[in-house]
Amino acid sequence: SSDLRYRRQGPVYLNDIRATPGAVLTVDLKTLCTPGYTSTVRDVPLTVKKQACDLYGVPEAHCNGKEVEIDHLISLEIGGSNDLKNLWPQPYKPIPGAHEKDKLENWLHSQVCSGNMSLQTAQRGIAKNWYQGYASLVQSLH
């Protein structure tokens, strides 16, 4: 099946640690926490997006942004890079999927920039299991 490259936690899709361990840029917090930072570093060529889909066995027809998002595992807003080791095709469904991970990324960015969490902790956590981070975020809102 095409799921060979994904880890699963219940219905949730997680990155394959070997294919996508995560990769970061060297960037200081002042720069990282400046609004607009991500637009200065967001640059993933189509060829690299296709490579990410190939690694996960996602057919090119599904690699179009409708079913999967070519996602920065460690998001740019917490210092992630555009390296292939940091990119994976994250499905939108089932939920929680790519849209829910986006909420976690915004929260981690605010935690890091407010000094509540170290950048390394945020990066390590999202690379290892984004869903665990999302689950604790949701719990903290209730």
C-alpha positions in Angstrom: 0.0 0.0 0.0 1.0 3.6 -0.4 1.0 4.0 3.4 4.3 2.2 3.7 6.2 5.5 4.3 3.9 6.9 6.9 3.8 6.2 10.6 0.4 6.1 12.1 -1.1 6.9 15.5 -4.6 5.7 15.3 -6.0 7.4 12.1 -3.4 10.1 12.2 -0.6 10.2 9.6 2.9 11.0 10.9 6.2 11.4 9.1 8.5 8.5 8.4 11.5 9.3 10.6 14.0 7.9 8.1 12.6 9.7 5.1 11.8 12.9 7.0 13.8 13.4 10.2 13.4 17.2 10.0 16.0 19.8 9.2 16.6 23.3 10.6 18.2 26.6 9.6 20.5 28.5 11.9 18.4 31.5 12.8 18.3 33.7 15.9 15.1 34.3 17.8 14.9 38.0 17.0 14.8 37.2 13.2 12.5 34.2 13.7 10.0 36.2 15.7 9.9 39.1 13.3 6.6 39.2 11.4 7.1 38.3 7.8 10.2 36.1 8.4 8.7 33.0 6.8 8.1 34.7 3.5 11.8 35.5 3.2 12.8 31.8 3.5 9.8 29.9 1.9 11.2 28.3 -1.2 10.5 24.8 -2.3 10.8 24.0 -6.0 8.2 21.8 -7.7 10.9 19.2 -8.4 11.6 18.9 -4.6 7.8 18.7 -3.8 7.6 15.8 -6.3 10.5 14.1 -4.7 8.8 14.3 -1.3 5.7 12.7 -2.8 7.8 9.9 -4.4 9.4 9.1 -1.1 6.0 8.5 0.5 4.6 6.6 -2.5 2.0 9.4 -3.2 1.0 9.4 -6.8 1.8 12.6 -8.7 -2.0 13.1 -9.4 -2.5 13.4 -5.6 0.5 15.6 -5.1 -1.4 18.7 -6.2 -2.2 20.4 -3.0 -5.8 19.1 -2.9 -5.3 15.9 -1.0 -1.9 16.5 0.6 0.1 19.5 1.6 3.9 19.4 1.0 4.5 20.3 4.6 7.6 21.6 6.4 7.8 19.0 9.2 9.6 21.5 11.4 7.7 24.6 10.3 9.5 27.6 8.9 8.2 29.7 11.8 10.1 27.6 14.3 13.3 27.5 12.2 12.6 24.6 9.8 14.4 24.5 6.5 13.3 23.8 2.9 15.6 20.7 2.8 14.0 17.5 1.5 14.7 15.9 4.9 12.2 18.4 6.3 9.4 18.0 3.7 6.6 15.4 3.6 3.2 15.0 1.9 0.8 15.5 4.8 -2.8 14.4 4.1 -5.6 16.9 4.9 -7.8 13.9 5.9 -8.5 12.2 8.2 -8.7 15.0 10.7 -6.5 15.9 12.5 -4.4 16.5 9.4 -2.5 19.2 7.7 -4.8 22.1 8.7 -4.7 21.0 12.4 -0.9 20.8 12.3 -0.9 24.4 11.1 -2.6 25.4 14.3 0.1 23.7 16.3 2.8 25.5 14.3 1.3 28.9 15.1 1.0 28.0 18.8 4.6 26.7 19.0 5.8 29.9 17.3 4.0 32.0 19.9 5.4 29.8 22.7 9.0 30.1 21.5 8.7 33.9 20.8 7.2 34.6 24.2 10.0 32.6 25.9 7.7 29.9 27.3 9.4 27.1 25.3 12.9 26.7 23.9 13.3 26.5 20.2 15.0 23.1 20.4 12.0 21.7 22.4 9.5 22.9 19.9 11.6 21.6 17.0 12.2 18.2 18.5 8.6 17.7 19.5 7.1 18.5 16.2 9.7 16.4 14.3 9.1 13.4 16.6 5.3 13.4 16.8 3.3 16.4 15.7 0.1 14.8 16.8 1.2 14.5 20.5 1.9 18.3 20.4 -1.5 19.0 18.8 -3.3 16.8 21.4 -1.7 18.7 24.3 -2.5 22.0 22.6 -6.2 21.1 22.3 -6.3 19.9 25.9 -4.7 23.2 27.0 -7.6 25.1 25.3 -10.3 23.3 27.2 
